[in-house]
């Protein structure tokens, strides 16, 4: 059985998104977990679902890109993926032509990226 590690953990109001990774002989594979508890405010059940697994970082980013994940508050970044994660965040901000002044410092800190 594969041993999954947290690659990215992101918190948003009412929920979270977690990207998990497992090392395989051929490299990493990734999957995404989404928890949305906003429905519970209306006395309805919360939502939780997992994606299937994908075998590349680009495919993992596509799993996350279903959501505005780069605007969510990061709480954990796997040490081996700090630079890739930060570069992905910056790429998405460039597309929007605006950086998130509240969240970007958290990304910098968790990814070990100096202000520049």
N, C-alpha and C positions, 0 to 999 in steps of 0.2 A: 504494500500500500504506500502511496506517495505521502511524503511529509510536506505539507504546505506551510509556507512562511508568509507573514504579512509583508507585502511589498509597499503598498500605500494604504493608509487609513485616513479617511476624509470624513469630517463631521459637517452636517448641515442641520438647519433648524428642523427638528422632527425626524432625523434619520442619519444614516451613514452609508458610505460606499467603501468597500474594502477590496483591494486587488490583492489576490493571493498568488504565490508562485511556488512551484515545486521543482527542485533540481532533478533532471533526468540524465541518463547517459548521453543524450543528444542535445542537452541544453535545458533551458527553463521552459516550463509550461505555466500558463496563467489562467486564472478564473476570477470572476467578479461576484461579490455579494452585495445586495442592496437591501437596506432596511428602511422602511418608511412608516413612521408611526403617526403621521398627521391624521390619518383616518380615525385613530383612537380618540381624537378630540371630539368626534361626532358619534362616539359610542359604536364605532365600526371596527372590525379587526384590522390590525396593522398588516403591512405588506412586507414580505421577505422573499427574495428569490435569488437564485444563483445562476450564473451563466454556464455554458459549457466551457471546456478548456480550449485554449489557443496556444500556439507554439512559437510565437514571436512577440517581441516588444511592440512592434507596429500593430499587430492584431490586438494586443492587450490595450493599447491606446484607443483603438476603435471600440472596444467594450466600454471604456470609460467615457468616450466622446458622445455617448447617448445622453449624457448629462453634462451640465456646466461644471464639471468636477474641479477645474482649476480655480474656481471661485469659492470652493468649499474650504473649510478650515482643516489643514493637514495636522494630524496628530502623530503620525508615524510614517517614516520613510526608511525602507531597508537600506543599510549602508552601501550595498553593491549597486543600488539603483539611484543614488542621490543625484548624480550629474544628469542621467537620462531623464529623471523625473523633473528636475528643474528646467532643463532644456525644453521639455514638452510643455511645461507651464508657460514659459516665455514665448514659445512658438504660438500658443493659443492666444496670448495677450497681443502679440503682433498682428494676428488676424483681426482682432477686435479693435486695434489701434489704441488700446487703453489698458493700463495695468491696474490691478486691484490694489490700492494703497494700503488696505487693511490686511489682506491675506498674503500679499507678496513677501513682506518681512518674515512671516511664519515659514513660508517655503524656503526663503534664504537660510534661516536659522536651522531648520531641520535638515536641509541639504548641505549645510556647511559651506555656503556660498557667501563670500564677503560682499559687502555693499560696493557697487562699482559703477 
